[in-house]
Amino acid sequence: MTDGELIVDLRGRRIETLDDFWDAVSGPCGLPEWCGRNLDAWSDTINTRGISDVIDSHDFLVVHVDGRGLFDGSRREGRALSEVFDAPQNRLIVHTAA
């Protein structure tokens, strides 16, 4: 059974590294402690599913982040992480300052 969107709003949170991102999404996404902290594990979690009961219980995952730090557009790791959200049921929304 699924229930709409899981919205994880990380705006206002300082995210400079991939580790910062894993720390920020672990709780709201219900990631088990044994879940890998790398792009392949995240891809499996959000695209293949079957790892997080929280994510699996929703049709869509939407993560909001500020367009700074890891997501300022200049960081290879941030761009690579953004590409993992490619599946139709997952969206990363990067908010830039007006």
Salt bridges, closest charged atoms under 4 A:
GLU5 OE2 - ARG91 NH2 2.83
ASP9 OD2 - ARG11 NH2 2.54
GLU16 OE2 - ARG14 NE 3.81
GLU16 OE1 - ARG75 NH1 3.96
ASP19 OD1 - ARG37 NH2 3.50
ASP23 OD1 - ARG37 NH2 2.78
ASP66 OD2 - ARG68 NH2 3.17
GLU77 OE2 - ARG76 NH2 3.79
